Amino acid sequence: MKLSIIIPCYNEKNTILKVLKKVENAQIGEIAKEIIIIDDYSKDGTRELLKDPSFGFKAKVVLHDKNMGKGACIKTGLKHISGDIVIIQDSDLEYDPDEYPLLLKPILDDKADVVYGSRFAGYQPHRVWYFWHYVVNKIITLLSNMLTNLKLTDMETCYKVFKTSVASNMSLKENGFGFEPEFTLKIAKMHCRIYEVGISYYGRHYREGKKINWKDGLWTLWCLLRYAVYD
């Protein structure tokens, strides 16, 4: 059994090495790890860090020759995986790899095909930030649930874990943050067994590198409507 960890990365020189260390140290029993980093044409020195011979991490590094977005990074990463299960790991420090066992358990128990790590379920610690982000997330998740007849609490979460067979049976189109609604709508149409587990969340301020903005929210709404009708 192998876990493929796809890490989209853009301008994260201050956090990428810390994230990689936590990913490498995450305890997941006898499951092998495969780490795939996709640098989305960073301009802050991240690329140079990843290309340095003294990089020091056992990971496959793929460099985009232009900035294309998170969804494009995930699509690139999926072309390089060889594992049985895939997890999406952001390259900031908002999500904790120590929670991989919690996320993997429903799949390893053969109860789920897909697991979402929810920032709004359970009792794990959460940094308190951005009321309006919370409101928009709730609206987007509500609309997603209405279109899919699911009962997710956090459609936009980074932590999406899924069997490799799920990804191989869908064609992803979105290059940006539209990946989140596209993936959700498509797994619902595929009638995947979907579980959700509560996770911790250490959100960042924009001064610390947070990137999502109101335009991404509008595009997410459009993608929800688009993929509810079309594939």
N, C-alpha and C positions, 0 to 999 in steps of 0.2 A: 504494500500500500504506500502510495506517495502523495504528498500534498504539494501542489504547485501554487506558489505565492506570487501574484502579479502586483508589482509596485509601480504605479504611474508616478512620475516625478517631474516637477517643473519649479525651478528656482528654490530648491530646498537644501542649500549647502549647509545650513545651520542645524538641520534635523536629520538628514538622510542617514548619516553614520550611526546616530543614536537609535533610529528605527531599525536599521539592519542588525545592530547588536541585540536588540530586544527580540527581533524575529528569529535570529539564530539561537537565542537562549530559550525560546518558548518550548515548554515541555509538552510533547504530544506522543509520548510513549514510543512504540516501535515504528511509527510512521516516519518515512523519509521525507525530507524537505527539498524542494527545488525553488530557488529564489530567482525571479526574473524582474529586472529593473528596466523600465522604459523611460528614458530621459526625453522629454518633449521639447527639445531645443532650448534648454535652460541658458540664461545669459548672466547668471550670478556667480559662475565658477563651479556649479554642480557637475557639469560635464567633465571638466578637467579633474575634479575629485574622483569621479567614477572611472576615468581613463588612467589615472595614476597607477604605475606599477606596484606601488606600496598600498593600494586600495585595501587589501587585507581580508576581503569577504569572499566566500565561495558563492558567487552569484553570476548569472548571465546578464550582461549589460547590453541593451539595445538602444542605439542613439537615433532619434528622429532627425531628419535633416531640415525640418521646419516645425513650428509650433502648430499642433493640430487639435489638442484637447484631450481630456481624460478618456472619453470613449474610444478615441483613436489609439491611445496607449493600451487600453484593455484589449482591443481587437488585435493589435500587434502582439501583445503578450500571449494571447490565446494561440497564436501561430507557433509559439515556441514551447508550449507546455508538453510534458510527458507524464504528468501525474493523473491519479484517479479522481482527485477532488481539487477544486480551485477555490482560492480565497483572494479577494481584492483587499489590498492593504495600502492605505494612503501613506505618503512619505513624510507627513508631518507627525506630530506627537499627539494627535487628537484621539486616536484609537489604540488600545493596548493589546499587543500580541499575546500577553499572558492569558488572554481569554479565549485563545484558539480551542482548548479542550471543550469549553462550554459550547462554542459554535459548531464544532465537529460532531459532538455527541449524537444529535438526532440523525445525522447521515450515517455514522458508524453503527448506530443501532438499527439501521435500515427502516427508519420511520419517515425520513425526509429525503427529497431530492435537492431541495434548496433551503438554506437557512439565512434569515435576515437577523443581524444584530441590532436590536432596537435601543436607541438612546432614551426612549420614553417608557420603557417597560422595566419592571424589576426595581431593585433597590441599590444598584451600584452608584458610586459617586459621579456627580455631574458638575462641571464648572457652570456657573450661572452667567449667561451672556445673552444678549440680543433677543428681546421680547418679540420683535416683529419677524425675525427669522423663524422663531417658534410658531407664530401664528400662520405664516405663509406655509411652513412645512405641514402644519395640521390641515390647512385647506387643500394642499396638493395631495396629501395622503388620503384625505376624505374623498376627493374626486377620483383618485386612483381606485379606492375601494368600491366606489359606486360603479365604476366601469368594469371592474373585474369580479365583483362579488366576493372579494377577500376582506379580511379584517385586520390588516396591518396597522401598526401604530407608527411606523417610521419607514415609509417607502424610500426616502432619500438617503438612508444610511449608507456609509461606505462599505460596511461589513456585509458583503453578500458572499455566501459560500455555496458552492453547487458542484454536483457531479460533473465530470468532464463531458459525459454523454449529453447533458442538458445543453451545453454550449455548442456541441457538435451538431445538434439538431435544430439550430436556429441561425438565421443570417442577421447579424447586427449591422445597423447602418449609421447610427449616431456617432459623431466624433467628439462632441462636448459632453456637458452634464446631462444631455438628453439620453445618455446611456441608461440612467436610472429608471425613468418611466418606460423606455423601450423594453428593457429587460423584464421589468415587472409585468407589463402587458403581455409579453410573449410567453413567459412561463405560466401565466394564468391561462392563456389560450391552449398551452400544451398540457394543461391539467396536471402540472407537477405537484408533488406533495411538498407543501411549503410550511416551514416552521419559523417561529420567531423567538429569540431569547434576549433577555435584558443584558445590556452591556454598560460599562462605564464610558464616560465621555469627557475629554479634556479640551474643550473648544478653545480656539485661538481668537485673538483680536486681529483686526485688519493690519494693525501695526506689526503684528507677529507673523504675518504672511498669509492670512486667510484670503481666499481668492473668489469664492462664489459671490455673485451680486444679483441685483434685481432683474437684469436682463436674462440671467440664467433661469430665474423663476418663471418669467414669461415664456421662455422657450420650453421649459418643462411642461407648462400647461398645454402648449401647442402640441407637444409630443404625446401627451396623454390622449388627446382627442384624435390625433393622427393615427396612432398605433392601436387605438380602440377599433378603428374602422379598417385600416390597411395593415399589411404585414411589412 
